[in-house]
Amino acid sequence: MNHFERLKRLYQKAPIHDFYKNISIEIADKSCSISLPIDSSYFHGGMAVHGSVYFKLLDDAAYFACQSQVDDFFILTTNFTISLTRPVTEGVLTAKGTFVSFDGVVFKGSAILTDSNGKLCGRGDGEFKKSKTALSEIADYSA
């Protein structure tokens, strides 16, 4: 099993995905795509998807685009900024993340979020750093 497949398994087995039903991820070199079918359990009081869902998808996509470049340690989000541009009430949200740069300490990634019609719903930019946790120490990665 290669690094990208191990990262995919790590993502899919995360306990938080018991809540995010039918989320899917594809990881490649310097890129990541995550799709989530909309469910009303993700809605705020105004009956549209809560911004926390936008954040999760954008952060995860940018994160795994960067983690695709790191095969020794688990990285962590240290800063992430999002812009929400369109409310969503149905269909599928898709986040596409891209590795942007690495300066020797900080990995930078970005992501866009689109709806089922390909319309932009949000965008995000993040910074990530290596943690002290080796990927080989994480059971769902190394199994």
Helices and strands as residue ranges (DSSP letters): H 3-12, G 15-18, E 24-28, E 31-37, G 40-42, H 51-67, E 73-84, E 92-102, E 107-114, E 120-134, G 135-137, H 139-142
